[in-house]
Amino acid sequence: MEIVTFESDMQHMLEEFFKKCFSAVGIAYSPMDRHADITDIERHYMQNGRFWCLFNNKILIGTVAIRKIDIENKVIELKRMFVLPEYQGRGCGRLLLEYAIDYAKKQQYNKIYLDTRKQFSAAQHLYRSCGFQETEKYNDNEHAELYFEMVLNQ
């Protein structure tokens, strides 16, 4: 398995990947509204953070991203962490999450936030096991139900 930084020629592959991931959890893919960021990774993540893809034998099996939400205080948000259903439970999510956390520490960010839904219990367990703690709502995501934070640099 290999984690690579997003490049523009991966855009179409990513959109197909997310269609599979959302379908697997019963969420309709909505590229015109709530999933608009996925249709332009370069603009939404690469100019204001980073986006990584996990490949297994040239097959895209997972993603994770960060984006800056408070530049002055060096705060970022973890976004678009997904693993194809057939690869879940094999450590792929942990690999992606730890990669993003390590990158954030090297960039000297102070805090990472993330939001999720209650139905993603395995993801919640992963976040907690990596040091995230539940916190108050920090954004206006109407689809999120739980919020987490991790303090990186004191």
N, C-alpha and C positions, 0 to 999 in steps of 0.2 A: 504494500500500500504506500501511496505517496501523496503528500499534501502539497498542492501547488497554488500559487497566487493567481487569481483570476486574470485572464487575458481576454480581449474583446472577441476573439474567435470562438470563445466558449459560450457566448450568450445564448445561442439557440439551444445548445445542449442543456444549459441550466434551466431554461424555461420548460423543456420536456421533463427534466428531473423533478422540478417542483410540481408539475401537473400530476406526476405519479405519487409524490409524497402527500400532497393535499388530498387526492382521491382516496388514498389508503386510510386516511383518518376522517373521511366524510366532510371535507371542506371543499367547497367549490372554488376553483382557481379563478380569480377576478383580476386580470391584468389591467383593467381600466380604472380600478379604484384601490382596494385594500392591498393588492399585490403589485401595484405599479412600480415599486422599487425593483422588482425582479426583472422587469422589461428593460431596465437600463442600469445595470450593475456599475458600469463605469461612473456614471454621474452620481448615483446614490451612495456608493460605497468607496470606490477607489479615490475619489477626490476628497473624501471626508472620513477616511478610515481604511479598512482593508477587507477583502473578501477572498476566502480560500476554498478550494475544492479538494476533496479526497477521492483519489482514483485507485481502483483495484484492477490491474490488467487493462488499463485504458478505459475502464467503465467508471463513470461518475457515480459514486455511491454515497457521498456526503458533502455537506457545506457548513460553513460557519463564517460570520462576518462581525466586524465591529465598526461602529461609527461614533464620531465625536458628538456629544450632546452638550458639553459645557467646556469650551476650550480653555477659558481662564483657569478653571479649577482642575483641568486635566481629567475629565470624567467622560467615559465612553459607555456605549450600550452594546451588548451582545445581541446579534440579530441572525436570523435565518439559519439556525442550527438544525439541520435535518440529516437523517440517514435513511436510505432506502429500507423499507420494512424487512426485506430478506437479509440485510446486513446488521440489523439491530441485535443487541445482546452479544456482540462480538468485540466490544471495546472501541468501536469506531467513534461513537459519540464522545467518549472520554478522550480519545486521541485528539479529536478536533477541539474540544473544550480546553484541554491543557495547552494545546498549541496557541490558541487565542490568548489565554491567560499569560503564557510565557512571553508572547509578543508584547502584550500590554505592559508587562513589568519592564521589559527591555526599553520600551518607549517612555517609561517613567510616568505612566498614567496613575492616577491616585485611586480611582474607583471604577468598577464596572457594574452597571445595572442590567437587568434583563426582565422581560415579562413573559408569561406563559399562561396556558390554560390548565384548568384542573384535570382535564382528561389525560394530560401528558404526565402521568405519575412516574414513569421511568425517568423522564427528563428531570423532574423535580428531585428525585432521589440522586441522580447524577450531580445536579447543581449543588445540593447540600453536601454530598460526599467530597466535592472539590473545594468547599469552603464558602459557598454562597449562603447568605442568611435572608430569610424573608423580611421584607421591608414594606413601607407604605407605598401607595400608588405614586409614581413619579412622572407618568405621561398621560396622554389622552387616548390611548389605544382602547377603543370600545370593545374589542374582542378579547382582551387580556383579563385574567381573573386573579392571577398571583404575580407578585413582584419580588425580585431578589436583588441583593447587592453584595459586592465583595470589595473590601478595602484592600488596596494593593500596596501603596507606599504611604507610610505615616509621616 
